[in-house]
Structures are given as structure tokens and as C-alpha cells.
Amino acid sequence: MAEITDRDTALFESGIKLGALYHQFVGSPVNLSTAGSLEAAIRDSISLQPCVQSITVAIDREMVRERINDFGYCELEGRMLGVEAVIGYGTAVVHVGMRYDAEMDYPMMSVQQIEQIGEIEQNKQIKQTEVG
């Protein structure tokens, strides 16, 4: 049986964070006046979870504007969300995101970058050497 690595766990945690975000907040009432506070609530909620080093959340205001109903709001849809997160576990740091893919008509979640702490420190030392 293969050993489960820090990288494996960081990737798993990343999927949990994006899935939780999507399923917890999609369907929330939103309008142009409340989009900023909803972004902050999503960010603050997810950032409480273990392993989250940073997260940014953006709600597409144009999509909100197009979907406002007669009562002055719409429901948050996955396609409206732009998310970037950095999840760390042990020696692994994973950069993930969620963006609407118009061609697929789907809010795709993706792994953007995977780093190992030793590699990060080595890259910092190389950059310092190049600058200094």
C-alpha cells in the first residue's frame, strides 16, 4: 500500500474546501448591494477551516445584475464565483481555484500549482542570490 503524503492530504483538503464553499453558499440571496458582504462572508467562513493559508472570493457583478428578479435579488450561482485559495499541509502547499468555464457551461475547480516547502525555500534563496 502506498504511503499517503503531505501532498496527497493538501490536495484532498483543497477539494474539501472548494466543495464546501460551493455547496454551502450557492443559492444564497444576493444583489449588487450585498455582493461584497457575501464575498467577505464566504472568505471568512472558509478561512476558518484547517489548512487554509489564504482565499479570495469574487462574485461576478454583471451576472448578478442580469439575474436580478422582481424582488431585487437573485440566487448565487456557481458560475458567478471566482475563487483562489492556498491550502497547506505539512510540507505541501497547493494553489487551487474555481472559475466559470463558458465553453463547458460549468464552474470548474482546478489545481493551479503544487509546491513543496523545501522547494519554496530553495527558490527564495535563488531569487535572493540573483537580486543580491
RAMOWO-V73491 format. One record per residue. RES is the residue in three letters. SS is DSSP state (H for helix, E for strand, C for the rest). NEAR is the number of other ideal C-beta (glycine too) atoms within 10 Angstrom. Layout:
RES/SS/NEAR ; RES/SS/NEAR
This chain:
MET/C/3 ; ALA/C/5 ; GLU/C/5 ; ILE/C/9 ; THR/C/14 ; ASP/H/16 ; ARG/H/17 ; ASP/H/13 ; THR/H/16 ; ALA/H/24 ; LEU/H/18 ; PHE/H/15 ; GLU/H/21 ; SER/H/26 ; GLY/H/14 ; ILE/H/14 ; LYS/H/23 ; LEU/H/22 ; GLY/H/12 ; ALA/H/13 ; LEU/H/23 ; TYR/H/16 ; HIS/H/10 ; GLN/H/12 ; PHE/H/20 ; VAL/C/15 ; GLY/C/11 ; SER/C/16 ; PRO/E/13 ; VAL/E/24 ; ASN/C/17 ; LEU/C/15 ; SER/C/9 ; THR/C/16 ; ALA/H/18 ; GLY/H/11 ; SER/H/10 ; LEU/H/19 ; GLU/H/19 ; ALA/H/11 ; ALA/H/14 ; ILE/H/22 ; ARG/H/18 ; ASP/H/11 ; SER/H/15 ; ILE/H/19 ; SER/H/14 ; LEU/C/7 ; GLN/C/14 ; PRO/C/10 ; CYS/C/20 ; VAL/E/17 ; GLN/E/13 ; SER/E/12 ; ILE/E/22 ; THR/E/13 ; VAL/E/22 ; ALA/E/15 ; ILE/E/21 ; ASP/C/15 ; ARG/H/14 ; GLU/H/9 ; MET/H/16 ; VAL/H/21 ; ARG/H/12 ; GLU/H/10 ; ARG/H/15 ; ILE/C/13 ; ASN/C/10 ; ASP/C/5 ; PHE/C/8 ; GLY/C/10 ; TYR/C/17 ; CYS/E/19 ; GLU/E/13 ; LEU/C/23 ; GLU/C/18 ; GLY/H/18 ; ARG/H/16 ; MET/H/23 ; LEU/E/24 ; GLY/E/16 ; VAL/E/23 ; GLU/E/15 ; ALA/E/26 ; VAL/E/19 ; ILE/E/26 ; GLY/E/19 ; TYR/E/20 ; GLY/C/13 ; THR/C/15 ; ALA/E/21 ; VAL/E/21 ; VAL/E/26 ; HIS/E/17 ; VAL/E/23 ; GLY/E/19 ; MET/E/20 ; ARG/E/16 ; TYR/E/17 ; ASP/E/12 ; ALA/C/8 ; GLU/C/6 ; MET/C/8 ; ASP/C/8 ; TYR/E/12 ; PRO/E/19 ; MET/E/12 ; MET/E/19 ; SER/E/12 ; VAL/E/13 ; GLN/E/11 ; GLN/E/10 ; ILE/E/15 ; GLU/E/17 ; GLN/E/16 ; ILE/H/13 ; GLY/H/9 ; GLU/H/12 ; ILE/H/12 ; GLU/H/10 ; GLN/H/11 ; ASN/H/11 ; LYS/H/10 ; GLN/H/10 ; ILE/H/10 ; LYS/H/10 ; GLN/H/9 ; THR/H/8 ; GLU/H/7 ; VAL/H/6 ; GLY/C/5
